[in-house]
Amino acid sequence: MIRSQIYERSSLKIISEETGRTQSDLIREAIDSLIIRIQEKK
């Protein structure tokens, strides 16, 4: 797996703590949502 730089670490950490979800899980969900939105535009 290739690791990417995350610039919004502080926001991600806060959301993770508030939701009880891991930062990795939140990143995966965001990427999945982005992919779906892009595919719907085609």
Secondary structure, 3 states (H helix, E strand, C coil): CCCCCCCCHHHHHHHHHHHCCCHHHHHHHHHHHHHHHHHHHC
